[in-house]
Amino acid sequence: MAKFLLVLIIAIGFLVRVYKIDSPIADWHSWRQADTAAVTRNFVKEGFNPFYPKGDDSSGIAETPIPNLGRFRFVEFPIYNIVVYPVYLLFGVVEKYHRLVSVLFSLGSIVFLYLLTKKYAGVTVGLLAAFIFAVLPFNVFFSRTTLPEPTLVFFSLGMMYFVDKRNLWLGFIFTMIAFLIKPWAIFFALPLIYSAWPIKRKQILFGMLAVLPFIFWRLWILQHPEGIPASNWLLNGDEIRFRPAFWWWIISERIGREILGVTGAFLFFLGLVLRPKNGNYFLHIWVLSFFLYFIIFATGNVRHDYYQVIFVPIAAVFVAKGFISLITGFKDFIPRIFTIPIALLFLVLTFYFTWTQVKELYKINNPPIMEAGKFADRILPIDAIIVAPYNGDTAFLYQINRPGWPVVALPLPEMVGDYGVTNYVSVNRDNQTNWVLRHFKILEDNSKFIIADLTKIEHPLDPIKDPEP
């Protein structure tokens, strides 16, 4: 019966994830999604080389901003992109296939979460945790984005499951891949250290060898620092850690509104304060490790909600535990005739409250960039280099399907001469765009966007009126 219910949960999880699966990469966090998807697309366009992943952005992204003319995108080792690459070769470069790969990884995570939870909290909690993970609106949205997070969650949960079962080889493979994707995998490893304590030499050696590929990758990318995005700010770049605003963002805004809602947060904290019946605190150590994650990467978690995607599995477990406690009741609780309806109401409201927040994430942020992108892709040479000012957001460049700059980093004549920029595409009628309209050949000018050829000057440039970048 449990296996049938798990299959049913996976099927439901798939159905809710294909909602707007064919949406363009212009929804919430489109800048990060575009950067990730561009790497896969460029594998197809420019040749497959996972050791030199390339995006579309030539601007400075490092701690010390210098032009990234090679367009290197040295963040995570591109495991996710490597998986999507053959799909693109078979079916074409269509974003929905990128999203579908994320969905499949997320469905695999449901299985691992169930197996882990079943061991430490029983079948009932395991099935309910899997269901919550499968249909929680926050998780559903991010499970079909072109981000590495669904892949990270899958391999991290697989690492936990196989290492906990003492399956040496699969545990090694999943650990190695999880850390290659993101070092955040360390926060999934802390409960494993608790369960294996005292640590034996063989286990220490296993961990060191599994992390070696990540270390080699980090050493490898140092040869191109211009392609390594600035990251020091993630820790406490704005000094928000432990300030009242930090707790408000993490507890109230993220957990209490977007991820779980106020009712889900109540169930979560209720489950958290319950003592485990078997005396094993594996699950509590797991959730504690993610509170450390929130604190250590304080600014990153405050600024970006997708940083909390890796928190969702353990959040689902403790929401399930809190729900079950209300259903079964305790001697100090009010009678079950009251707690059971409360539990059911709170669980339903958890999905409803969070859906009212998450449904906004599906919306396309700026439809004109898609229209402009398609038009520019159709008329511009394949080797064009673009300036597409969009506040540094690469989603506009991605829609144009050309490399270039998402910001005017220097006066345009200098960008043409020094960096080979050929065209300017904009959806904004600002001073910069008006200046371009006055001086360069215009390929398209309508109410939604303009496209200019920066290599053809039609009227003498007036340096006094040139806007600052």
C-alpha positions as CSV (number, residue, x, y, z in Angstrom):
1,M,0.0,0.0,0.0
2,A,2.8,2.4,0.9
3,K,4.5,1.9,-2.5
4,F,1.2,2.5,-4.3
5,L,0.7,5.8,-2.4
6,L,4.3,6.8,-3.1
7,V,3.7,6.3,-6.8
8,L,0.5,8.3,-6.6
9,I,2.3,11.1,-4.8
10,I,5.0,11.1,-7.5
11,A,2.3,11.3,-10.2
12,I,0.6,14.2,-8.5
13,G,3.9,15.9,-8.1
14,F,4.6,15.6,-11.8
15,L,1.1,17.0,-12.7
16,V,1.5,20.1,-10.6
17,R,5.0,20.7,-11.9
18,V,4.1,20.8,-15.6
19,Y,1.9,23.8,-14.9
20,K,3.3,26.5,-17.3
21,I,6.2,24.2,-18.1
22,D,6.6,25.9,-21.4
23,S,6.9,29.4,-19.9
24,P,9.8,31.4,-21.3
25,I,12.8,32.1,-19.0
26,A,11.4,35.5,-18.0
27,D,9.6,34.7,-14.8
28,W,10.9,35.0,-11.2
29,H,14.7,34.9,-10.9
30,S,14.9,35.0,-14.6
31,W,18.5,36.4,-14.4
32,R,19.8,33.3,-12.6
33,Q,17.7,31.0,-14.7
34,A,18.9,32.6,-17.9
35,D,22.6,32.3,-16.8
36,T,22.1,28.6,-16.2
37,A,20.1,27.9,-19.4
38,A,22.6,29.9,-21.5
39,V,25.4,27.5,-20.5
40,T,23.5,24.5,-21.9
41,R,22.5,26.4,-25.1
42,N,26.1,27.4,-25.7
43,F,27.2,23.8,-25.3
44,V,25.0,23.2,-28.4
45,K,26.0,26.3,-30.2
46,E,29.7,26.5,-29.5
47,G,30.7,23.0,-28.6
48,F,30.5,20.8,-25.5
49,N,33.2,21.5,-22.9
50,P,32.0,21.2,-19.3
51,F,35.3,22.6,-18.1
52,Y,34.7,25.9,-19.8
53,P,31.0,26.6,-19.3
54,K,30.0,29.8,-21.0
55,G,27.0,32.1,-20.6
56,D,25.9,35.1,-22.7
57,D,27.3,37.8,-20.4
58,S,30.6,39.6,-21.2
59,S,30.3,42.1,-18.3
60,G,32.3,41.9,-15.1
61,I,30.8,39.5,-12.6
62,A,33.8,38.9,-10.3
63,E,34.7,40.5,-7.0
64,T,36.9,43.0,-8.9
65,P,34.7,43.7,-12.0
66,I,36.7,43.2,-15.2
67,P,35.3,42.3,-18.6
68,N,34.5,38.6,-19.0
69,L,35.1,38.5,-22.7
70,G,35.3,34.7,-22.7
71,R,31.8,34.7,-21.1
72,F,33.0,32.0,-18.6
73,R,30.4,31.0,-16.1
74,F,32.3,29.4,-13.3
75,V,29.8,28.7,-10.5
76,E,28.8,25.1,-9.9
77,F,30.3,22.4,-12.0
78,P,27.7,22.1,-14.8
79,I,26.2,18.7,-13.8
80,Y,22.7,19.9,-14.5
81,N,23.7,21.3,-17.9
82,I,25.5,18.1,-18.8
83,V,22.3,16.1,-18.2
84,V,20.2,18.6,-20.2
85,Y,22.7,18.7,-23.1
86,P,21.7,15.4,-24.8
87,V,18.1,16.2,-24.4
88,Y,18.7,19.4,-26.3
89,L,20.5,17.5,-29.0
90,L,17.6,15.1,-29.4
91,F,14.7,17.4,-29.2
92,G,16.0,20.9,-29.9
93,V,16.9,23.9,-27.8
94,V,13.5,24.5,-26.1
95,E,13.4,25.7,-22.5
96,K,10.6,23.4,-21.5
97,Y,13.0,20.4,-21.8
98,H,15.4,22.2,-19.5
99,R,12.5,22.6,-17.0
100,L,11.5,19.0,-17.4
101,V,14.9,17.8,-16.4
102,S,14.5,19.8,-13.2
103,V,11.1,18.2,-12.7
104,L,12.5,14.7,-13.0
105,F,15.2,15.4,-10.5
106,S,12.6,16.8,-8.1
107,L,10.5,13.7,-8.5
108,G,13.5,11.6,-7.6
109,S,13.9,13.7,-4.5
110,I,10.4,12.7,-3.4
111,V,11.6,9.1,-3.3
112,F,14.7,9.7,-1.3
113,L,12.9,12.0,1.2
114,Y,10.3,9.3,1.8
115,L,12.9,6.6,2.3
116,L,14.9,8.7,4.8
117,T,11.8,9.9,6.7
118,K,10.4,6.4,6.9
119,K,13.5,5.2,8.6
120,Y,13.5,7.9,11.3
121,A,9.9,8.8,11.7
122,G,7.8,5.9,10.2
123,V,5.9,5.2,7.1
124,T,3.0,7.6,7.8
125,V,5.2,10.6,8.4
126,G,7.3,9.6,5.4
127,L,4.4,9.5,3.0
128,L,2.9,12.8,4.3
129,A,6.4,14.5,4.1
130,A,6.7,13.2,0.5
131,F,3.2,14.6,-0.3
132,I,3.9,18.0,1.2
133,F,7.3,18.2,-0.6
134,A,5.5,17.1,-3.9
135,V,2.7,19.8,-3.8
136,L,4.0,22.7,-1.6
137,P,3.6,25.6,-4.0
138,F,7.0,27.1,-3.2
139,N,8.8,23.9,-4.0
140,V,6.6,23.2,-7.0
141,F,7.6,26.5,-8.6
142,F,11.4,26.1,-8.0
143,S,11.3,22.5,-9.0
144,R,10.5,23.5,-12.6
145,T,13.0,26.3,-12.9
146,T,16.2,26.2,-14.9
147,L,18.3,26.4,-11.7
148,P,20.7,23.9,-10.3
149,E,18.8,23.7,-7.0
150,P,16.5,20.7,-7.9
151,T,19.6,18.8,-9.0
152,L,21.4,19.7,-5.8
153,V,18.5,18.5,-3.6
154,F,18.3,15.2,-5.5
155,F,22.0,14.4,-5.1
156,S,22.1,15.6,-1.6
157,L,19.2,13.5,-0.5
158,G,20.7,10.6,-2.4
159,M,23.9,11.2,-0.5
160,M,22.1,11.1,2.8
161,Y,20.2,8.0,1.9
162,F,23.1,5.9,0.6
163,V,25.7,7.0,3.1
164,D,23.2,6.3,5.9
165,K,22.7,2.8,4.5
166,R,26.4,2.3,4.3
167,N,26.3,1.8,0.5
168,L,29.9,2.8,-0.1
169,W,30.0,3.3,-3.9
170,L,26.6,5.0,-4.4
171,G,27.2,7.1,-1.4
172,F,30.5,8.2,-2.8
173,I,29.1,9.0,-6.2
174,F,26.2,11.0,-4.8
175,T,28.4,12.9,-2.3
176,M,30.9,13.8,-5.0
177,I,28.2,15.1,-7.4
178,A,26.3,17.0,-4.7
179,F,29.5,18.9,-3.6
180,L,30.4,19.6,-7.3
181,I,27.0,21.2,-7.8
182,K,27.2,23.4,-4.7
183,P,29.2,23.2,-1.4
184,W,25.9,23.8,0.4
185,A,25.7,20.0,0.4
186,I,27.7,20.1,3.6
187,F,24.5,21.0,5.4
188,F,22.9,17.7,4.4
189,A,26.0,15.9,5.7
190,L,25.8,17.1,9.3
191,P,23.1,14.6,10.4
192,L,25.2,11.9,8.8
193,I,28.1,12.8,11.0
194,Y,25.7,12.6,14.0
195,S,24.4,9.2,13.0
196,A,27.9,7.8,12.4
197,W,29.5,9.3,15.5
198,P,32.2,8.4,16.6
199,I,33.7,8.9,13.1
200,K,36.0,6.1,11.9
201,R,39.1,6.7,9.8
202,K,37.5,4.9,6.8
203,Q,34.6,7.4,6.9
204,I,36.9,10.4,7.1
205,L,38.9,9.1,4.1
206,F,35.6,8.5,2.3
207,G,34.5,12.1,2.9
208,M,37.9,13.6,1.9
209,L,38.0,11.6,-1.4
210,A,34.4,12.5,-2.2
211,V,35.1,16.3,-1.8
212,L,38.4,16.2,-3.8
213,P,36.7,16.8,-7.2
214,F,35.0,19.9,-5.8
215,I,38.4,21.2,-4.6
216,F,40.0,20.5,-7.9
217,W,37.2,22.3,-9.7
218,R,37.7,25.4,-7.4
219,L,41.4,25.4,-8.1
220,W,40.8,24.9,-11.9
221,I,38.5,27.9,-12.2
222,L,41.0,30.2,-10.5
223,Q,42.8,30.6,-13.8
224,H,39.8,32.7,-15.0
225,P,38.8,34.9,-12.1
226,E,36.8,37.1,-14.4
227,G,34.3,34.2,-14.8
228,I,33.8,33.6,-11.0
229,P,30.8,35.6,-9.8
230,A,31.3,37.7,-6.7
231,S,30.2,35.7,-3.7
232,N,31.7,37.1,-0.5
233,W,28.6,39.2,0.0
234,L,26.5,36.1,0.5
235,L,27.8,35.6,4.0
236,N,27.0,39.0,5.6
237,G,27.6,41.5,2.9
238,D,25.1,44.0,4.3
239,E,25.7,43.2,8.0
240,I,22.2,42.0,8.4
241,R,23.0,38.8,10.4
242,F,21.2,38.7,13.8
243,R,19.6,42.1,13.2
244,P,15.8,42.2,13.7
245,A,15.4,42.5,9.9
246,F,17.3,39.2,9.5
247,W,14.8,37.3,11.7
248,W,11.9,39.1,10.1
249,W,13.0,38.1,6.6
250,I,13.8,34.4,7.4
251,I,11.1,33.6,9.9
252,S,8.2,35.9,8.9
253,E,8.7,36.5,5.1
254,R,10.4,33.3,4.0
255,I,9.2,30.5,6.3
256,G,6.0,32.2,7.6
257,R,4.7,33.6,4.3
258,E,6.3,32.2,1.1
259,I,7.5,28.7,2.0
260,L,5.0,27.4,4.7
261,G,2.6,30.2,5.5
262,V,1.6,31.0,9.0
263,T,-0.3,27.7,9.4
264,G,2.5,25.6,8.0
265,A,5.0,27.4,10.2
266,F,2.9,26.5,13.2
267,L,2.8,22.8,12.2
268,F,6.6,22.9,11.5
269,F,7.5,24.3,14.9
270,L,5.1,22.0,16.6
271,G,6.8,19.1,15.0
272,L,10.1,20.5,15.9
273,V,9.5,20.7,19.6
274,L,8.3,17.1,19.8
275,R,10.8,14.6,21.3
276,P,11.5,11.8,18.8
277,K,10.0,8.5,20.1
278,N,13.0,6.5,19.2
279,G,15.4,8.8,20.9
280,N,17.3,9.5,17.6
281,Y,17.8,13.1,16.8
282,F,18.9,12.6,13.2
283,L,16.0,14.7,11.8
284,H,16.5,17.5,14.5
285,I,20.2,17.7,13.6
286,W,19.2,18.0,10.0
287,V,16.9,21.0,10.6
288,L,19.5,22.5,13.0
289,S,22.1,22.4,10.2
290,F,19.8,24.5,8.0
291,F,19.3,27.1,10.7
292,L,23.1,27.3,10.7
293,Y,22.9,27.7,6.9
294,F,20.5,30.6,7.3
295,I,22.9,32.3,9.8
296,I,26.1,31.6,7.9
297,F,24.8,32.8,4.5
298,A,22.7,35.5,6.0
299,T,22.7,38.0,3.2
300,G,22.3,35.4,0.5
301,N,19.2,33.9,2.2
302,V,17.7,37.3,2.8
303,R,18.1,38.5,-0.7
304,H,17.2,35.4,-2.7
305,D,14.3,33.1,-1.8
306,Y,15.6,30.3,-4.0
307,Y,18.4,29.8,-1.5
308,Q,15.8,28.2,0.8
309,V,14.9,25.5,-1.8
310,I,17.3,23.1,0.0
311,F,15.5,23.7,3.3
312,V,12.2,22.4,1.9
313,P,12.8,18.6,2.4
314,I,13.3,18.9,6.1
315,A,10.6,21.5,6.4
316,A,8.2,19.1,4.9
317,V,9.2,16.4,7.4
318,F,8.5,18.5,10.4
319,V,5.2,19.9,9.0
320,A,4.2,16.3,8.6
321,K,5.3,15.5,12.2
322,G,3.3,18.5,13.5
323,F,0.2,17.4,11.6
324,I,0.4,13.8,12.8
325,S,0.8,15.0,16.4
326,L,-2.5,16.9,16.1
327,I,-4.2,13.9,14.5
328,T,-3.1,11.4,17.1
329,G,-3.3,13.8,20.0
330,F,-1.6,13.9,23.4
331,K,-3.0,13.7,26.9
332,D,-2.3,17.4,27.4
333,F,-3.9,18.4,24.1
334,I,-7.6,19.4,23.8
335,P,-9.7,16.4,22.7
336,R,-9.0,15.0,19.2
337,I,-12.5,16.0,18.1
338,F,-11.0,19.5,17.9
339,T,-7.3,18.8,17.1
340,I,-8.1,16.7,14.0
341,P,-10.2,19.4,12.2
342,I,-7.5,22.0,13.2
343,A,-4.8,19.8,11.7
344,L,-6.7,19.3,8.5
345,L,-7.6,23.0,8.3
346,F,-4.0,24.1,8.9
347,L,-2.6,21.8,6.3
348,V,-5.1,23.0,3.7
349,L,-4.5,26.6,4.6
350,T,-0.7,26.0,4.3
351,F,-1.2,25.2,0.6
352,Y,-3.7,28.0,0.0
353,F,-1.7,30.7,1.8
354,T,1.5,29.9,0.1
355,W,-0.1,29.6,-3.3
356,T,-1.4,33.1,-3.0
357,Q,2.2,34.2,-2.7
358,V,3.9,31.8,-5.2
359,K,1.5,32.2,-8.1
360,E,3.0,35.7,-8.6
361,L,6.3,34.1,-9.3
362,Y,5.0,32.4,-12.5
363,K,4.2,35.8,-14.1
364,I,6.4,37.1,-16.9
365,N,8.3,40.1,-15.5
366,N,8.5,42.1,-18.7
367,P,6.8,40.7,-21.8
368,P,8.4,43.3,-24.2
369,I,11.9,41.7,-23.7
370,M,10.6,38.5,-25.3
371,E,9.0,40.3,-28.3
372,A,12.2,42.3,-28.7
373,G,14.4,39.2,-28.3
374,K,12.5,37.2,-31.0
375,F,12.6,40.1,-33.4
376,A,16.3,40.8,-32.8
377,D,17.2,37.1,-33.1
378,R,15.5,37.1,-36.5
379,I,17.2,40.1,-38.0
380,L,20.6,40.3,-36.4
381,P,23.7,38.4,-37.7
382,I,24.5,35.3,-35.8
383,D,27.9,36.8,-34.7
384,A,26.4,40.0,-33.4
385,I,27.5,41.3,-30.0
386,I,24.8,43.1,-28.2
387,V,24.3,45.7,-25.6
388,A,20.9,45.0,-24.1
389,P,20.6,47.2,-21.0
390,Y,18.3,45.6,-18.4
391,N,19.8,46.6,-15.0
392,G,22.4,44.0,-15.4
393,D,19.8,41.2,-15.8
394,T,20.9,38.7,-18.5
395,A,17.4,37.5,-19.2
396,F,17.1,40.1,-22.0
397,L,20.4,38.9,-23.6
398,Y,19.1,35.3,-23.3
399,Q,15.9,36.2,-25.2
400,I,18.0,37.8,-28.0
401,N,20.1,34.6,-28.3
402,R,23.3,36.6,-28.7
403,P,26.3,37.3,-26.4
404,G,27.0,40.7,-25.0
405,W,26.4,43.1,-22.2
406,P,23.3,43.5,-20.0
407,V,24.5,47.0,-18.9
408,V,26.2,49.9,-20.6
409,A,29.5,49.5,-18.9
410,L,31.4,52.2,-20.9
411,P,30.4,54.9,-23.4
412,L,29.0,53.0,-26.4
413,P,31.7,54.2,-28.9
414,E,34.3,52.7,-26.6
415,M,32.4,49.4,-26.3
416,V,32.2,49.2,-30.1
417,G,35.9,49.9,-30.5
418,D,37.3,48.0,-27.6
419,Y,34.9,45.0,-27.3
420,G,33.4,44.6,-30.8
421,V,29.9,45.5,-29.8
422,T,27.7,45.7,-32.9
423,N,24.1,46.4,-31.8
424,Y,22.0,48.0,-29.2
425,V,18.6,46.7,-28.2
426,S,16.4,48.3,-25.6
427,V,12.9,48.3,-24.2
428,N,13.4,51.5,-22.3
429,R,13.0,55.0,-23.6
430,D,15.7,56.6,-21.4
431,N,18.4,59.2,-22.1
432,Q,20.8,56.5,-23.4
433,T,18.2,55.1,-25.9
434,N,17.3,58.6,-27.1
435,W,20.9,59.3,-27.7
436,V,21.3,56.2,-29.7
437,L,18.2,57.1,-31.8
438,R,19.8,60.4,-32.7
439,H,23.1,59.1,-33.9
440,F,23.0,55.5,-35.2
441,K,21.3,53.6,-37.9
442,I,18.0,52.3,-36.5
443,L,16.9,48.8,-37.6
444,E,13.6,48.9,-35.7
445,D,11.8,51.5,-33.8
446,N,8.4,50.9,-32.3
447,S,6.5,51.6,-29.2
448,K,7.9,48.6,-27.4
449,F,11.6,48.4,-28.3
450,I,14.3,49.8,-30.5
451,I,17.2,48.0,-32.3
452,A,20.2,50.0,-33.5
453,D,23.3,49.2,-35.5
454,L,26.2,50.8,-33.5
455,T,28.7,50.2,-36.3
456,K,26.9,52.7,-38.6
457,I,26.9,56.3,-37.4
458,E,24.3,58.4,-39.2
459,H,24.8,61.7,-37.4
460,P,28.0,63.1,-35.9
461,L,28.4,62.2,-32.2
462,D,28.1,65.1,-29.8
463,P,30.4,64.2,-26.9
464,I,28.9,66.9,-24.7
465,K,25.5,65.1,-24.9
466,D,26.8,61.6,-24.6
467,P,25.2,60.1,-21.5
468,E,27.3,58.6,-18.8
469,P,27.1,54.8,-18.7
